[in-house]
Amino acid sequence: MLWAHLVSDQSLEELHAFAEAAGIPQRGFHGDHYDVPQEYYDEMVLLGAVPTPSRELVRALRAAGLRLNPAQRRAAT
């Protein structure tokens, strides 16, 4: 199965609100992102998610102060 990551470059509140409105379950949250199955990808884009290359995605998360390191992600789930 292929997965996408859903993130916010603004806040976790924005991320959770978007995921909830899109029907992504809370169990998909991993501290700084949601794992989204491939079959949801097109719907996420239609709802306003912006496809972003992984390097830019990580850069945006760091700039917003939202990026967790692997140990922090494990502790958050």
MDTraj code that builds the backbone (N, CA, C; nanometers):
import mdtraj as md
import numpy as np

residues = "MET LEU TRP ALA HIS LEU VAL SER ASP GLN SER LEU GLU GLU LEU HIS ALA PHE ALA GLU ALA ALA GLY ILE PRO GLN ARG GLY PHE HIS GLY ASP HIS TYR ASP VAL PRO GLN GLU TYR TYR ASP GLU MET VAL LEU LEU GLY ALA VAL PRO THR PRO SER ARG GLU LEU VAL ARG ALA LEU ARG ALA ALA GLY LEU ARG LEU ASN PRO ALA GLN ARG ARG ALA ALA THR".split()
xyz = np.array([
    [0.0840, -0.1178, 0.0000],
    [0.0000, 0.0000, 0.0000],
    [0.0891, 0.1248, 0.0000],
    [0.0512, 0.2230, -0.0783],
    [0.1219, 0.3516, -0.0795],
    [0.0518, 0.4491, 0.0142],
    [0.1311, 0.5349, 0.0762],
    [0.0803, 0.6323, 0.1728],
    [0.1307, 0.7716, 0.1378],
    [0.0538, 0.8701, 0.1770],
    [0.0955, 1.0097, 0.1698],
    [0.0959, 1.0635, 0.3124],
    [0.1670, 1.1719, 0.3343],
    [0.1662, 1.2383, 0.4633],
    [0.0874, 1.3673, 0.4501],
    [-0.0023, 1.3886, 0.5435],
    [-0.0804, 1.5116, 0.5498],
    [-0.0236, 1.5939, 0.6646],
    [0.0221, 1.7155, 0.6343],
    [0.0817, 1.8028, 0.7355],
    [0.0219, 1.9428, 0.7230],
    [0.0515, 2.0247, 0.8219],
    [0.0199, 2.1674, 0.8171],
    [0.1492, 2.2435, 0.8361],
    [0.1607, 2.3551, 0.7661],
    [0.2758, 2.4434, 0.7897],
    [0.2350, 2.5597, 0.8793],
    [0.1157, 2.5488, 0.9411],
    [0.0657, 2.6544, 1.0291],
    [0.0524, 2.6080, 1.1734],
    [-0.0259, 2.4997, 1.1950],
    [-0.0508, 2.4552, 1.3328],
    [-0.1081, 2.3142, 1.3332],
    [-0.0935, 2.2498, 1.4478],
    [-0.1554, 2.1182, 1.4627],
    [-0.3069, 2.1300, 1.4663],
    [-0.3580, 2.2407, 1.5157],
    [-0.5029, 2.2618, 1.5169],
    [-0.5570, 2.2606, 1.3746],
    [-0.4875, 2.3303, 1.2841],
    [-0.5288, 2.3319, 1.1436],
    [-0.5229, 2.1907, 1.0851],
    [-0.4166, 2.1192, 1.1162],
    [-0.4003, 1.9833, 1.0657],
    [-0.5128, 1.8924, 1.1134],
    [-0.5427, 1.8960, 1.2422],
    [-0.6488, 1.8109, 1.2964],
    [-0.7856, 1.8475, 1.2387],
    [-0.8115, 1.9761, 1.2227],
    [-0.9396, 2.0195, 1.1669],
    [-0.9547, 1.9714, 1.0228],
    [-0.8493, 1.9826, 0.9426],
    [-0.8542, 1.9375, 0.8040],
    [-0.8766, 1.7872, 0.7984],
    [-0.8005, 1.7128, 0.8787],
    [-0.8133, 1.5669, 0.8792],
    [-0.9535, 1.5248, 0.9217],
    [-1.0068, 1.5882, 1.0239],
    [-1.1412, 1.5543, 1.0695],
    [-1.2450, 1.5831, 0.9613],
    [-1.2352, 1.6993, 0.8980],
    [-1.3305, 1.7345, 0.7918],
    [-1.3198, 1.6394, 0.6732],
    [-1.2013, 1.5847, 0.6499],
    [-1.1798, 1.4932, 0.5374],
    [-1.2111, 1.3484, 0.5738],
    [-1.2416, 1.3225, 0.6999],
    [-1.2746, 1.1873, 0.7419],
    [-1.1546, 1.0982, 0.7691],
    [-1.0386, 1.1589, 0.7922],
    [-0.9187, 1.0809, 0.8247],
    [-0.9228, 1.0513, 0.9744],
    [-0.9185, 0.9244, 1.0140],
    [-0.9289, 0.8904, 1.1562],
    [-0.8085, 0.9364, 1.2383],
    [-0.8319, 0.9699, 1.3628],
    [-0.7276, 1.0155, 1.4551],
    [-0.6142, 0.9134, 1.4655],
    [-0.6442, 0.7862, 1.4490],
    [-0.5390, 0.6839, 1.4611],
    [-0.4306, 0.6997, 1.3538],
    [-0.4584, 0.7782, 1.2480],
    [-0.3592, 0.8033, 1.1438],
    [-0.2600, 0.9123, 1.1800],
    [-0.2794, 0.9768, 1.2967],
    [-0.1918, 1.0862, 1.3387],
    [-0.0657, 1.0307, 1.4029],
    [0.0489, 1.0852, 1.3630],
    [0.1771, 1.0386, 1.4150],
    [0.2635, 1.1550, 1.4622],
    [0.2071, 1.2374, 1.5493],
    [0.2834, 1.3425, 1.6160],
    [0.2982, 1.4722, 1.5392],
    [0.3294, 1.4641, 1.4082],
    [0.3409, 1.5856, 1.3279],
    [0.2788, 1.5695, 1.1897],
    [0.2164, 1.4540, 1.1653],
    [0.1527, 1.4293, 1.0352],
    [0.0485, 1.3187, 1.0474],
    [-0.0363, 1.3118, 0.9473],
    [-0.1287, 1.1997, 0.9323],
    [-0.0798, 1.1143, 0.8168],
    [-0.0841, 0.9835, 0.8344],
    [-0.0625, 0.8922, 0.7227],
    [-0.1960, 0.8774, 0.6516],
    [-0.1947, 0.8987, 0.5202],
    [-0.3165, 0.8949, 0.4399],
    [-0.2991, 0.7904, 0.3301],
    [-0.3873, 0.6906, 0.3240],
    [-0.3769, 0.5897, 0.2182],
    [-0.3921, 0.6522, 0.0793],
    [-0.3267, 0.5912, -0.0164],
    [-0.3252, 0.6410, -0.1542],
    [-0.4656, 0.6715, -0.2071],
    [-0.5631, 0.5906, -0.1726],
    [-0.6972, 0.6114, -0.2282],
    [-0.7629, 0.7410, -0.1802],
    [-0.7090, 0.8050, -0.0749],
    [-0.7609, 0.9331, -0.0273],
    [-0.6888, 1.0526, -0.0897],
    [-0.5793, 1.0284, -0.1581],
    [-0.4922, 1.1348, -0.2069],
    [-0.5664, 1.2384, -0.2913],
    [-0.6361, 1.1941, -0.3958],
    [-0.7059, 1.2888, -0.4844],
    [-0.8094, 1.3706, -0.4091],
    [-0.8794, 1.3072, -0.3150],
    [-0.9793, 1.3791, -0.2354],
    [-0.9135, 1.4857, -0.1486],
    [-0.7979, 1.4546, -0.0908],
    [-0.7275, 1.5518, -0.0079],
    [-0.6889, 1.6749, -0.0908],
    [-0.6423, 1.6520, -0.2126],
    [-0.6050, 1.7630, -0.3009],
    [-0.7288, 1.8446, -0.3366],
    [-0.8398, 1.7774, -0.3661],
    [-0.9638, 1.8506, -0.3971],
    [-1.0093, 1.9360, -0.2783],
    [-0.9817, 1.8897, -0.1572],
    [-1.0204, 1.9646, -0.0374],
    [-0.9231, 2.0773, -0.0022],
    [-0.8117, 2.0855, -0.0756],
    [-0.7200, 2.1965, -0.0543],
    [-0.5785, 2.1602, -0.0149],
    [-0.5500, 2.0317, 0.0044],
    [-0.4115, 1.9923, 0.0345],
    [-0.3249, 2.0212, -0.0876],
    [-0.2041, 2.0645, -0.0636],
    [-0.1117, 2.1008, -0.1713],
    [-0.0035, 1.9938, -0.1817],
    [0.0032, 1.9216, -0.2946],
    [0.1116, 1.8239, -0.3109],
    [0.2470, 1.8938, -0.2997],
    [0.3342, 1.8350, -0.2176],
    [0.4620, 1.8979, -0.1876],
    [0.5712, 1.7914, -0.1852],
    [0.6825, 1.8147, -0.2534],
    [0.7934, 1.7196, -0.2451],
    [0.8397, 1.7030, -0.1003],
    [0.8896, 1.5847, -0.0664],
    [0.9228, 1.5536, 0.0729],
    [1.0236, 1.6505, 0.1346],
    [1.1231, 1.6934, 0.0603],
    [1.2214, 1.7870, 0.1177],
    [1.1573, 1.9199, 0.1546],
    [1.0685, 1.9685, 0.0686],
    [0.9988, 2.0937, 0.0984],
    [0.9041, 2.0758, 0.2162],
    [0.8419, 1.9592, 0.2236],
    [0.7492, 1.9303, 0.3325],
    [0.8224, 1.9355, 0.4667],
    [0.9356, 1.8707, 0.4768],
    [1.0132, 1.8705, 0.6007],
    [1.0615, 2.0111, 0.6325],
    [1.1059, 2.0848, 0.5317],
    [1.1511, 2.2226, 0.5524],
    [1.0386, 2.3089, 0.6097],
    [0.9173, 2.2942, 0.5547],
    [0.8029, 2.3726, 0.6019],
    [0.7657, 2.3354, 0.7455],
    [0.7693, 2.2054, 0.7770],
    [0.7403, 2.1626, 0.9139],
    [0.8412, 2.2197, 1.0125],
    [0.9678, 2.2156, 0.9755],
    [1.0713, 2.2708, 1.0641],
    [1.0539, 2.4210, 1.0826],
    [1.0272, 2.4923, 0.9736],
    [1.0102, 2.6375, 0.9805],
    [0.8927, 2.6754, 1.0702],
    [0.7890, 2.5927, 1.0697],
    [0.6719, 2.6196, 1.1529],
    [0.6893, 2.5698, 1.2957],
    [0.8007, 2.5009, 1.3234],
    [0.8251, 2.4475, 1.4569],
    [0.7424, 2.3243, 1.4880],
    [0.6932, 2.2555, 1.3844],
    [0.6052, 2.1408, 1.4042],
    [0.6719, 2.0057, 1.3814],
    [0.7932, 2.0036, 1.3300],
    [0.8602, 1.8772, 1.2975],
    [0.9083, 1.8091, 1.4245],
    [0.8725, 1.6834, 1.4403],
    [0.9201, 1.6031, 1.5521],
    [1.0294, 1.5088, 1.5043],
    [1.1251, 1.4805, 1.5901],
    [1.2233, 1.3790, 1.5546],
    [1.1603, 1.2413, 1.5800],
    [1.2211, 1.1335, 1.5336],
    [1.1596, 1.0011, 1.5480],
    [1.1248, 0.9638, 1.6920],
    [1.2093, 0.9955, 1.7885],
    [1.1801, 0.9637, 1.9275],
    [1.0579, 1.0408, 1.9772],
    [1.0461, 1.1665, 1.9380],
    [0.9295, 1.2469, 1.9774],
    [0.8026, 1.1910, 1.9140],
    [0.8101, 1.1463, 1.7879],
    [0.6933, 1.0891, 1.7205],
    [0.6478, 0.9616, 1.7913],
    [0.7438, 0.8757, 1.8291],
    [0.7073, 0.7519, 1.9003],
    [0.6401, 0.7847, 2.0328],
    [0.6883, 0.8844, 2.1034],
    [0.6314, 0.9224, 2.2317],
    [0.4925, 0.9837, 2.2166],
    [0.4677, 1.0466, 2.1024],
    [0.3389, 1.1147, 2.0799],
    [0.2280, 1.0197, 2.0399],
    [0.2623, 0.8974, 1.9967],
    [0.1581, 0.8039, 1.9516],
    [0.1290, 0.6984, 2.0537],
])
top = md.Topology()
chain = top.add_chain()
for i, resn in enumerate(residues, 1):
    res = top.add_residue(resn, chain, resSeq=i)
    for name in ("N", "CA", "C"):
        top.add_atom(name, md.element.get_by_symbol(name[0]), res)
traj = md.Trajectory(xyz[None], top)
